[in-house]
Amino acid sequence: MQRILLAILSAFLVFGVPNQSHAETGYDLWLRYAALESGRRAAAEGVVKSIVAPGRTATADAALSELQRGLAGMLGHGVARTSGIVDGALLIGTPADAPEIAALRQPLVALGREGFLIRSAVVDGARITIIAANTDVGVLYGVFAFLKRVQLGKPLENLDIADKPKLQLRVLNHWDNLDRHVERGYAGWSIWDWQKLPGYKDPRYTDYARANASIGVNGVVLTNVNANAEVLKPEWLVKVKALAEVFRPYGIKVYLTARFSAPIEIGGMKTADPLDPGVAAWWKAKIDEIYTVIPDFGGFLVKANSEGQPGPNDYHRTHADGANMFADALKPHGGVVMWRAFVYAAENAQDRHMQAFAEFQPLDGKFRDNVLVQVKNGAIDFQPREPFHPLFGAMPKTPLMMEFQITKEYLGFATHLVYLGPMWEEALEADTFRPARGSTVAKVIEKPVAVTGMAGVANIGSDVNWSGSQFDQANWYAFGRFAWDPGASAEKIARDWAGLTWGNDPALVDPVVAMMMGSHEAVVDYMTPLGLGHLMATGHHYGPGPWVADLARPEWNPVYYHKADAGGIGFDRTRTGSNALSQYAPQVAKVWGDPRKVPESLLLWFHHLPWDRKMQSGRTLWDELVIRYDAGVDAVAAMQARWDGLKDKVDARRWSEVRDFLGIQHQEAKWWRDASIAYFQSISKRPLPAGHAAPPHDLDWYKAINNRYAPGQGR
């Protein structure tokens, strides 16, 4: 009877789902804890026979709960918790919890607050496994790492693993509005159900925290960068407090976006000038109030003087003036300011690529030490491919925080299978040559300064699978892994995620990883090949719109970026054009400024070239452009074929969903290809290369497509 009860209990331990084999939805993410096959189960049972967890904090309880949940799901039965060290014990805790862990103080010193050790050991003749850390948060991270090893079937004997994060702040940015609309969100409503808070804490919040802790995310910005000052009112702060209480045991701090004009909008003041003593006093009082409600509040994310948002420039002050006002008020509480460098102005005729650098680089060294300047991976706006932002390496006295976009605003929303790991790896591995060769973007953001970090614009919503599609979960997962270690391998991350999410069969994992690793290049080819960028339809950014030229601000028009005319195509950013290349190190500018040396993947980003220019392939630029568009479409068809071959290896519900989404992606890739070729051919006046079909409709047909109700638009 006891064994039967244990079996029933263990079946409910994984997210409360009574039977994981029944209609998987994707809700479990990469924490499925699916039953191991008999050989791996026996190996795990031989190593883990009992759990010793002496910790008594909320975080220690969370670590124990996760360990019990995971092992019960994978082994098919619970693992007893005991108080004594016996053969097969799994001991988890800090040096304060057990003498066996206290003996590890020396190797733990180098691992800081969040690092952990996983070691096999022999204590009084008993073979045990130890998960040790300096804090309970580190123990929690170690537990997730151990469970991942079990899930992936990795050896559990003779372990000697030490790991710690390379960045201090690893933060998700939710662009969620208070009415639950998510700007650039493609996974349903915001998961923050403000109307029910603080009275009801949805259990989903705990599962969200568990998922983030499993990949090392330790901060969450709850609100949209296009901020609403209302969230700073007392009646909203108690709601934020409720979320902080759920997240705290998982090592996650909450942050808010600060609307720069809040002193006017909710404070009754006549100015928001950061150098006005009254304004500074208002913010100090407000921040003191927040910390009274939420003692471990993380701080603010600020978007200022960008796309209509108020900021210090409104008062002829610098971004440093604005950021430092917040920083001074946050400093006594240990809070930080994440100040976005995404700025460009309608009245500024300078190349948009250059504006953030021109505004921020002269301020290097003028920010307080608890300010991070949050810089997008590229200088335009999360395009399918961009060169790295020139600010990386150019502000050595200022902490720079990488900002990636996990949600796919410009990469096909939730229905296009695009694994962003290779794109992020490309950006992080780029050599800034500042101060010298080998100064990669990853090393720039890892540089020991007052505070380091990485931010990711979340793709999470109320959909049952969290991210709008099964494969978009991989981008959430990859963000956490890169934030923990910017030098991580995109392919290794993809392989881990595939094994955790779909199962450990190499016949399944290998083709899934192949799909993922080729998916980014595919979307670049069918959307923005050869260094083109920002060709999306305007506003919602859904589908092609390279012809758009009638918007009020020139830099909102795709024609601003491709500059196609009878003579050629591309944006000249060399000395004969905008000279944006002058913002990079001379070694970078020399290569990228030469059309014979710049990678063809960035060619048209930096050069305006004739349609008949000879490419590396020997083809003309025009022919190469058409062939790249077709290659992107063909790559999606190849993904469809791979997925079709996996039908018998994937549960029916998730397999069918991915199949249907790939069908949408293939249809829309052809739309991108046909509309773009129709438009550019109307300008180039060149025939299509042999064997490449003409678009099935004329250009006016594509121009007439209107998707005004596409999801995720700003308000």
N, C-alpha and C positions, 0 to 999 in steps of 0.2 A: 504493500500500500504506500509506504514512504517513497519508494522509487517512482511509482505512478504519479504521486503528487509533485515530486521534484520535476518530472518530465513536463507536467502541465505548467508548472510555474516557469520553467525555463523557456517554454514556448512563448510565454507572455512578456518575458523580460526585454525583448528587443522592440523598442518603441511601442510596446503594448500590442503588437500585432500577433494574433493568435497563431498564424501559420504563414511563415514567410514565403513558402512555395506557392501560396495562393494569390494570384493576381497582383504581382508587385507593381507599385505605382511610381517608384523612384523617391518616395518620401524618405526612405532610410539613407539616401545619399550613399556615401562611401563607408557608412557604418552599418552595413547590412548584417554583419556577424553571422553569415550563412553557415550552416552545418558543414563541418570539414568531412572530406572523404575519410574512410576508415584508417588508412595508413597515417595520414597527418593527424587525425584525431588521437590515435594511439601514441604518437610521438609527443603531442602536447600534453596528454594525460600523464605521460611518464615524467614530465618536467614539473607540471603544476598539479599538485595534489591537495594543496591547502593554501589559504591566503592569510597572511599576518599583516594587519593594518592597524597599528596602534594610534594613529593620528585621530584627533578629536575636533578638528575644525570643519566648517562647512565645505571647504575645498577638499579636505581629506576625505570627507564623506562622499563628495562627488567622484573622486578618484576611485574609491572602493566600489561605489555603485556602478561605475562604468566597467570596472574590471569584472565584477560579478555578472553584469549584463552581457558583456562580450563573450566571456568564457562559457556562460550558459548557452548562448546561441550557437557557438561554434562546436562545443563538445556534446551538446544535447542534454546536459545535466548541470546542476549547480555545483560549485566548488566551495567546500566548507571554509568558513572563517575560523581560525584558531588563534590562541594566544601564545603558543610555544613554537619554537623552531624545531621542526622535524624534517626528515628527508622529503624532498619534493615541495617544500614551503616556498611561497612567493612572498617576500617581505617588501613592503612599500612604506616609505616615510622619509623623514628628515633626521639629521644627527640628534635632534632633541627627542626623537621617538624611540630609538633603540640603540643599544651599544654596538650592534653589528654595523649599523649605519654610521654611528659616531666614529668608528674606525676608518671611515672613508673621508673624513674631513679634508685631508690634504688634497686628494684629487678633485674634491668638490669645490675647492677654493676658486679654481680657474673657470668654473661654470656659471658663476654669478647667480642672480636671483631666479632665472628661468631655465637654466640648463639642468641636465639630469645625467645620471649614470644608470646603465643596466649591466649587471655583472653576475656571472655564475660564481658561486663560492662554495666552500666547504666549511661548515661551522660545527665543531664538536662531532665530526664524522658525518654530519648530515649535508647532503648536496642540496643547495638552495639557489634561488635566483633573487637578486636584490634590485629594486628600482629605488634609487636614492636621489635626493636633491636637497638644496639648501632651503627651499620653501615648498609649501604644499602645492603651489602652482607648478613648480618644476616637477614634482611628483606626478601631478595630473598629466603633464606633457609626456613624461616617461611612460605612464600607463598607456596612453594612446599609441605611443611608438611601439610598445611591446605587443599590444593587440594587433597592430598593423602587421608585425612580423608573423603572428599566428595566422592571421587572415591570408597572408601571401605565401604561407608554407615555408618560411625561411627557418634556418636552424635555430633552435632554442637552447642549445647546449654550448658551453665554452664561450659565453658571451662576455665581451668587454667593450661596451659602447658608451661613448661620451658625446653629448651633443648640446649645443646652446645656440640661441638665435644670434645672427650677425647684426640685426637691426633692433632697436629698442621699441619703437612704436610700429605696430602692424595693424593698420586700421582700415575698416570698411567704411566707405562714405555712402550712405543711403540718400539718394535724391528724392526723398519721400516728403510729400506735402502733408499738412495737418488734416486735409480732407481725405487722405489715404490715396490720392492720385500719385503715381510715381513717374516723375519726369525721366524720360528715356528708360522706362520700365516696360518689360515685355513678359511679365510673369504674374499678371493679375494686380490686385490691390496691394498697398503697403501691408506688411504683416503687423504693423503697430496699430492695434485697434484702440485708438485714443478714447473713443466714447465709453468703452468698458473699463478702461484704466482709471484709477488704480484699484478699483474694487475686484476686478477679475483679471488674473494673470493667466493668459492662454498657455496651456502646456507646451504649445509650439515654441514659445520663447525659450524654454529650457532646451528643447531639441536644437534650436538655432544656436544657443550658447555651446552646447556639446559639439556641434559640427565645427564651429569656429575654433574652439579650444583644441580640437583634434588636429588642426593644421596650424596652430600657433597664433591665430588672430587674437590680439589682446585689446582692441579698441573698436568702438562703433560710434560713428557720427549718425545720429538718429534722423536728422532733418536735412532738407534740400539746401544746396549752396545758394540757390535763389531764395534767400531766407525770409521767414515770417517772424516778426518780432514777438508775436503772441506767445510763442513757446517759452519766452522768458518770464511770463506772468506766473504768480504763485499757483494759480489753479492748474497750470500745465506742468509746473516743476514737480508737483506731487505725483503726476503721471510718469514723468521721467524717472523719479525716484523708484517707482515700482519696477520699472525695467532694470534699473541699476541693481536692485536687490536680487533679481533673477540672475543677472549676468555675473555678479561679484564672485560667487564661488568658483566660477570658471575662468577667473583671472582677466575678466573683460571690464574695461572702464567705458562709461558713456561720455560722449562729447555732443555738443550742439553747434549748429551754425549760428553765428551772430550777425544780425542785420545791422549794418553800420549806423543806420539812421534810427535805431531803436530809442535813443534818448528823446527824439522828437515824437516818434509814433506812439510810444507807450509811456514816456517819461514826462511829457508836457513841456519839454524844453524847446527853445527856438533854434538851436544849432546842434550839430553833431561834430563840430570841429575838434579833432583829437588833442589840440593844444589848448583848448579852453579848459581851465581848471574845473569849472562846473560840470563839464561833460566827463572828464576823467573821474571826478568824484561820483557821478551817477553810475558809471560802469564799475567803480570799485565797490560801491554799495550793492549793486546787483550781483556781482561776482561773490561777494561775501555772503549774500543771501543764498545763492546757489549752493555754496559749500556747507551752509548750515543744513540744507535739505539733503544734499548728496556729498558726504565728506570726501569721497574719492573721485569726484568729478574730474574728467580728464582735461577739459579746456574747450577752446573754440576752434572751429574751422571758419575761415572768412573768405568770401568772394567779394571783392571791392573794385569799384570803377571798371566793371566789365559787363558788357551786354546789358547796360542800363542799371546795374546795381549801384547803390550809393557807396561812397568811399572818401578817403582823405583828399583825393584830388579835387573834390567838389569845393574844398576850402583852401586850395593851393598848397596842400601838404603832401608829403611823400608817403609811399607805402610803408616806409620804416616808421614814420611818425604815427601812422594808424596802428600798425602792428605792435609797436612798443607801448602804446597806451594800454592795450589789452594785456600785454605781457607783464607790465608793472603791477597790474591789479591781480593777475593770476599767480605771480611768482611766490608770494607768501604761502600759498596753498599747494604749491608743487604743480600747478597747471601749465599747459603749453598753448601756444597759438600756432595753428597751421594756416599760413597765409598764402592763398593761391596766386601763382604768377601768370595765370591765364587772363591776360589783358590785351585788348586792342580797341581802338577808338574809331568811330565813323569819320571824325574830323581829321584823322591822321592819315596822310597820303602815303606814308611809308609802308613798304611791303609788310603784310600782316606777320609774316615769318619773323620779322625783325623787332617787332614792337615790344614784346616782353623783355627781351635782352636789353633793349635801349632803356627801358624804364627801371629794370631791377639791377643790372650789373653795376651801375655806378653806386648803388647802395650797399655793396659788399662791405661787411664789417660794421654796418650801422644798425643792425638789428640786435635786440636783446638776445641773450643766450638761450632763452626758452621760446624762441620763435623759430619755426621751420618754414622755409619758403617751399611751398608745394608746387612742383614743376611737372607738367605733363611730359610723357616720353618723347613727344615731338612738338614742334613749335606751332602747328596749326590747330588740329583738334581731333585726336584719336582716329586718324585716317587708317585705312587698311595697311598702308605702309608709309612711314615717315622716317626721315633721318633723325638721329637723336637731337634733342633740344640743345642749342648752343650754350645755354646757361650751365649745363653740367660741365664742371671743370673751370668755369669762369668766375665762380664766387667762392674762393677757397676759405674765406673767413666766415662764411654763413652756412648753417646746416641746410642742405637741400633734401627734400623729401620727394621721392618718385611718386607720381600719380599715374596709375594705369586705369583703364576703363574695362571692367569686367563685363558689364552689360554691353551689348553689341549694337550701339547706336548707328554706326556706319558700316556694319558688317553683316547685314541681313537679319537683324533682330533675333528672335528666338528660333526661327525655323531653319536657319542656315547652320549647318554643322561646320563650325570654325573654331578649332582649338587655338587659343591665343598664346599658348606656351612658346612656340617658335618666334612669334613676333616680339614677345617680351624678352626672350633670351637674346634676340638680335639687338635689341636696344641696350640691354645690360652689358653685353659683350663689346659694344662699340668702344673704340679707343678714342678718348678725347684729346690725347697728347698734351694734356694739361695736368701737371707741369711737364710731363715727359711721356715717351712711349710706354705703353702698358697701363696708363691711367684710364682704365675702363670706366664706364658709367657706374657699374656695380661698385668699383673701388671708391669712386667719388662719394656715393651715398653711404658707403660703409665707413668712411673716414672717421676716426675717433674725434668727435666734437661733443659739444654739450648734450646733444640729443640727435638720434638718427631715426629714420622711419621710411615707411612705404605706405601709400594709400591706394585703395582700389574702389572704383565706383561700382557699387554692388549691383548684381543682377537678380536679386532675391525679391520674391513677392508671394502672394497668397496661393498661387497654384500648388497643387498637391506635390509636384516634383520640385518645388521651390524656385526654380530658375527658368521656367517656361519650356524647357526641353531637357531630355535626359543628358545630352552631351554638353549642354551649357553648365551643368554641374562641374564639369572638368575645369572650367575656367575659374570658378570660385575656389576649387581645390588647388589649382595651380598658383593662384594668387597667394594663398597662404604659404605654400611651399617656397615661392620666390621671396616673399617677405621675410621668411625665416632665414633663407640663404639665397641672396641674389646671384650667387654663382652656381645655382642648381642647374641640372640638365632637364630641358623640356621633354626629351624623350623618356628619361627615367621617371619623371613625374607622370607622364602619360601612361607608362607601363604600370606604375603603382595604382593609379586611378582605375585603369581598366580592370586590373585584377581584383581590386576591392569592390568595384561597382558591378561588373558583369560576371566575374568568376575567374578561377585560376587556370583554366584549361588553355595551354599555349595555342591550341588551334583556334581559340576565340580571341585571346589577348593579342596575338601577333597581327591579325588583320585589322582589329580595332585600332591598335596603335599606328599601323600604316595609314589608315584613314585619317586619324587625327593629325599625324605629322605632315601629311600632304595638304590638309584642308586650308591652311592659311594661304599658301601660295595659290591655291585654286581660286579663292575669293579675290585675291589681288588681281589675278589674271582676268577674271570675268567682270571686275568692277573698275580697277584703276591700274592697268598694266604699265610697265616701263617708267614708273615714277610719277604718273598722273595722280591727282588727288582732288578730293572734295567735288566729285562729279554727281553727287546724290541730289535727288529732288529736294527742294528747299523746305525748311520748317521741320517736317517729320523725318526727312532723310531716308525715306523708303523708296527704293527704286531709282533708276537713272534719271538725270536731268541735266546733262552737259550743256544744253542749249539755253538754260535759264540766264537771263541778262537784264531783268527788269526790276530787281529789288532795290530798295532805297539805298542800302549800303553796298558799295562795290564789292567788298570782301565777302559778302553773303552769296554772290553769284558764281556759279561754277565757271563761267567764261573768264572770270578773273584769274582762275588757277591754271587752266589749260592753254589759254591764249592762242587757240588754233586760228590760223588764217591761211590764205592761199600760199603763203611762203613756208609754212611749217607748223609746229606744235611744241608747247612746253613753255615754262616760266624761266626766263633768263635771270638767274640770281648770281651771276658772275659780275666782274667789274664793269662790263658793258651793259648790265641790267641793274637790278636793285642792289647788288653787292651784298646780299645776305651772307654770302660765304665769308665775308670779312669778319663775321662774328665767331667763326670757328678758329681753332689753332691753325697756324700756317701749314702744318703738315697735312691736315685734313683738307683745308681749302685748296691746296695744290692738286690733290688727287681728284676731289669732287669738282674742281673748277675746270678740269680738262675732260672734254667729252670722249676722249680716247681712253681715259683711265677710270673715270667714274663707273661704278657698277651699273649695268644697264637697268637694274631694278630701281635706281634713283635718277636715271638719265634725264627724264623730262621734268623732274623736280627742280633741277638746276640749270637746264639748258633749253633754249628754243632752237629747234633744229629743222632742217628741210625735210619734207615728206620723202624725198628720194635719197636721203642720207644712207650710206651703206652701214649695216649693223654687223655685229660679230658673226652672225650666221651667214653673212653674205647677202642677205635679203635687204630690201629697202625698209626704211622706218615704217612706211605705210603697211607694207606686207607683214612686217613683224608684229605690228599692232593688231592687225586682224587675226593673225595666227595665235597670238597670246589670248585674245578673247575666246577663240574656239578651244584653246587648250584648257581654259578654265571650265568651260561647259563640259568638255570631255572628262575632266577630272571628277566632276560631280557624278557623271554617269558611271565612272569606275567605282566610286564610293557606293553607289546604289547596287552595283553588281556584287561587291564584296559583302554588303549587308545582307543581300538576298541569300548568299551562301551560308549565313550564320543563323538562319531561321530555327534550325533544330537545336541550337546551343543557347538560345536566349528565351526567357519567358515571353509568352505570347503578347501580353499587353505592351510591354516596353518595346519589343521588337516591332510591333505594328506601328507604334507611335513614331519610332525612328524612320521606318520605311515611308510613312506618309510625309514626314517632314522632309526627307530627302527628295521625295517627289515634288514638293513645293519648291525646294531649293533648285532642283534641275530646271523647273519651269521658269523660275525667276532669273536663274543664270542665263538662260536663253534670252529672256526679256532684256537683261542688261547688255548682252552681246549684240542683239539685233538693234536695239535703240541707239546704242553707242556707235555702232558701225554706220547706221543710217545717217546719224548726225555728222560724224567726222568725214564720211564720204561726200556729204554735201558741201564740205569745205575743201577737202583735198582734191576732189574731182578725179581721183584715181580709180581704176578698176580693181575689183577684188582679186586676190591671187587665185590661181587655178585651184579648183577643188574646194573652194570655200563659198558656201551658198550665200546668196543675197538675202537680206532681211525679208520676211514674208509680207511686211507692210511698208508703206511709205513713211517718211519722217513725221508728217502731220498726224498720222495715226498714233504714234508713240507720244508725241507732244500732248495729245488730247487726253491721255490717261491721267486721272485725277484721284489721288488717294488722300483726300483731305481729312478722312477719319482714321488714318493710321494711328496706332497706339503710341503712347509714350511722349506725346508732344508737350512742350512747356506751356505754362499758363501765365 
